[in-house]
Amino acid sequence: MKSLPNKLKKKLQLREENNALRALPVDISLVDFSSNDYLGFSRNTQVFDHSYQILKEKALCQNGATGSRLISGNHSLYEEAETQLAKFHKSEAVLIFNSGYDANVGLFSSVPQRGDIILYDELIHASIRDGIRMSTATSYKFTHNNLEDLEKKLQGHTANNRRHNKGTGEIYVVTESVFSMDGDSPDIRAFTILCKEYHCRLIIDEAHAIGVFGTQGVGLIQDLGLELQVFARIITFGKALGCHGAAILGSELLKSYLINFSRSFIYTTGLPPHSLATILSAYQELQITNEIENLQQNILFFNQKIGEVGLGSRFIKSYSAIHCCIISGNNTVKEIALAIQQKGCNVKPILSPTVPEGKERLRFCLHSYNSKEEIEEVLDVLAIFVSGLSID
């Protein structure tokens, strides 16, 4: 077998030198402060059993979808799931994708057109960035959660269009309701007002808000009653829902457009019936569970405990399930993460270049099933290990 090209070897070597080389982790039995399984649904027996019951009742003894949804893979559970999700999320239409990555790449590579402008938060998820790169639209980033910087850019583009008598290209504003690497949220209501004023189309990724915020975990957009003010919402099922797949919520026309032009939707095998049955089952459980309340209590307790152990200045302010302790330097944050893991708690270091250099961090993901004792223990251990570090 031929060796890896030298250019690629050098890139791997550079990662290793910076102590940023990624490797697949070994499954270890530690207290979970790292997964996205916020409500414990991935191991929920009611969800598991009900999924099987759905397949049995519909006589769907089928392991795979057999093809793309446009050919042979659009089995009956797709229509049922999309109809139920549209009702639950108060959306005109829903289109299910194989993953959040597929949904974001498919949306942003196909919807914004040449002559359009995309203004996106500088900390937007990698899948959105990849979709934007594939678009023929022109894109610019704005300072994280900064409405003033966004408005300044909107004013600049509006003035430029008038000055040069340009056509009426669309402007898409893109953000997340909860950011995966910071756990914080923008002022969504203010974003909708600004986008309405400048006639922009607002797109919001709700991956880390579904199942965490709002009655029955509907997400932040619905919790604020702003679903009609948003052009498209992206939701995923691999986090609080504990299963797999994603969906784009929007108008019937947007759904039709994506079916016709979204390459990550068109050119891939559909999800198997079991995946759709699990999505349906997870949404049913979401409407009756008390795990959302348990999660919210743990979030409040975690924030309270941060202050008690003197770590408030190190943590990014968050009311979500994601909490990040800034510890600069790949070497330092990896050493502290390993030390905490050796104490029995699975906390992951987030390294540069995933986050900007100097903003490396420990990322704590909270769950409904974390006990108060576990939260106290992990923060007490963390406080000991960072007590001698200077705050940058």
C-alpha positions, 0 to 999 in steps of 0.5 A: 500500500502506498504511503501517505503523501508528504504534505499530509504527513506534515499536517499530521506532524504539525497537529502532533507538535501542537498536542492537538492530534485527534484520535478515537476515544476508548469507551470508558465507564466514567461519570458522563459530563461529555455526551450530548445525551442531555435527557438520557434518551439514548438509553431510555427503555421506553423509547427503545420498546416503543420504537420496536412496537411502531415497526411491529404494528406497521409490519416494517421488517426492513433493515435499510431504506434501500435507496435515496428518498427520491428513488425507493427510500421514502418509506411510510414513516417519513411522512408520519414523522414529518407531519408530527414534527411539523405539528409539534414545532408549529412549522408549515413543513418539515424535511428530515435529513440523515444528520445535522451535518447533511442538513446544514450543508444541504441548506446553505449550499443550495439556498443562498444564490449568486448575488445574495449575502450571508452574514453569519456569527463568527462562532457558527458550527463547522457544518454551516461553514462548510455549507456556506463555502459551497454556496455561490453567495458572498459571505461575511462573519459578524462578531459573536452575538453582537447585534451592533456589529451585525447592524453595521454590516447590514447598513454597509451592504444596504448602502453599497447596493444603493450606491452601485444600483445593485439588484435585490439580492437576499440577505441571510443572517445565520446564528444558533440558539445555543452555541455548541462550543460556548453554551451561550445564546444570542438575543434571539428576539432582537435578532428577529426585530433587526432582520425584519427591519432590514428585510433579511431572512433569519436562519437559526440552528437549534441543535442544542436547544431542542429538548432543553428549553421550552415546554416539552423541550420545543426549543428556544424559538418556540419558547419565545413564540418567534417561529413565524419570524424565522426563515428556517430552523435546523433541529437535530435528533442526536442530542437531547432526543438520543437518536439520529438524524435532523430536520429543516423546519420552514415553508412548504416551498422551502421543503420543495426547493430542498427536495429538488436542489439540496445535494446532501438530501438527493444523493444519499440513501435514506434513513432506515425505518428503525431510525424514523421509528426511534425519532417518533418514539423519542418525540412521544417520550419528550411530551411526557417526560420529567427529565427536562425539569431534572436537567434544568434543576441540574443546570441551576445547581451547576451555575450555583456551585461554580460561584461557590468554588470560585470558578465564576470568572473562568466559565462562559455564562450559560443557562444551557446544558453546555458549560465551558471553563476557559483554560488556555493552552492545549497542553494544560487543558489536556493535562487537567482533563486527564486528571479529572478523568482519573478521578472518575469524571468524563470531561473533554478538553476542547483544543485549538484549532477547534476553538481559537488559540488561547480559548481552549477549554474544558467542556461540561455537558450536563444531563438529567441523570447527573446527581448533585453529588456528581456535580459537586465532586467534579467542580471541587476537583476542577477547582483544585486543579486550576487554583494555581493557574493565572486567569488570561 
